[in-house]
Amino acid sequence: MNKITYNDEEKHLTNSSLWLLVPTFFGLAKGNIGLSCLNIASCFISKMFWNNPVYGWRRHLDIYYQTFLCGGLFALGNHSYVSTPYMIAGNLFFSNGLYFFYRSSSEYKKKNRFWYIYHSIFHASMATSCIFVHLTLP
């Protein structure tokens, strides 16, 4: 198999994918069933990919689903907000997540063995941003 990880970092990334469960349960508690279903799908797809990170359809599914979900949640949180402070906080975590995704990608290309730490911070930042999307919804 042609894994994309260098030193078996996938175990850390599989675990950091579980951060996406936090906004799922938070949304369920708020009654945002539809958005929570999208969150649980995000967690499942990410975990499924990082369990065995090889080039193929699971990687493409992960990349496309997460990109569209993040873009959709960003638009939703900025369009339907009921609280400006929550929207601002969500945007800060979203921006932070984008930065750490960029950072993990650039460190990965340099073959820095700690690239996965940046990617794990990306997972946590986007999960936190998603919590604020749940908070911004009426």
FENZIKA-V345040 format. One record per backbone hydrogen bond with DSSP energy under -0.5 kcal/mol. NH is the residue of the N-H (numbers start at 1). CO is the residue of the C=O. E is the energy in kcal/mol with one decimal. If there is no record, write none. Layout:
NH/CO/E  NH/CO/E
//
This chain:
3/1/-0.8  4/53/-2.9  11/8/-1.0  12/9/-1.0  13/9/-1.9  14/10/-2.8  15/11/-1.7  16/12/-2.4  17/13/-1.4  18/14/-0.5  18/15/-1.2  19/16/-1.4  20/17/-1.8  21/18/-2.1  22/19/-1.4  23/19/-0.6  24/20/-0.8  25/21/-2.6  26/22/-2.4  27/23/-2.6  28/24/-2.1  29/25/-2.2  30/26/-1.5  31/27/-0.9  31/28/-0.6  32/27/-2.8  33/31/-1.6  36/32/-2.0  37/33/-2.1  38/34/-1.7  39/35/-2.1  40/36/-2.6  41/37/-2.0  42/38/-1.9  43/39/-2.3  44/40/-2.5  45/41/-2.8  46/42/-2.4  47/43/-2.7  48/44/-2.6  49/45/-2.1  50/46/-2.7  51/47/-1.6  52/48/-0.6  52/49/-1.2  53/50/-0.6  54/52/-1.7  55/2/-1.0  60/56/-1.9  61/57/-2.7  62/58/-2.3  63/59/-2.7  64/60/-2.8  65/61/-2.8  66/62/-2.3  67/63/-1.9  68/64/-2.4  69/65/-2.8  70/66/-2.7  71/67/-2.3  72/68/-2.6  73/69/-2.9  74/70/-2.4  75/71/-2.3  76/72/-2.7  77/73/-2.9  78/74/-1.5  79/75/-1.7  80/76/-2.7  82/136/-1.0  87/83/-2.1  88/84/-2.7  89/85/-2.5  90/86/-2.7  91/87/-2.4  92/88/-2.2  93/89/-2.4  94/90/-2.3  95/91/-2.7  96/92/-2.5  97/93/-2.5  98/94/-2.4  99/95/-2.4  100/96/-2.4  101/97/-2.1  102/98/-2.5  103/99/-2.8  104/100/-2.5  105/101/-2.3  106/102/-2.6  107/103/-2.4  108/104/-2.3  109/105/-2.1  110/106/-1.2  111/108/-1.6  112/107/-2.7  115/112/-1.8  117/114/-1.3  118/114/-0.8  119/115/-1.6  120/116/-2.4  121/117/-2.1  122/118/-2.0  123/119/-2.1  124/120/-2.2  125/121/-2.8  126/122/-2.5  127/123/-2.1  128/124/-2.2  129/125/-2.5  130/126/-2.0  131/127/-1.5  132/128/-1.6  133/129/-1.5  134/130/-2.1  135/131/-1.9  136/132/-1.7  137/133/-1.0
//
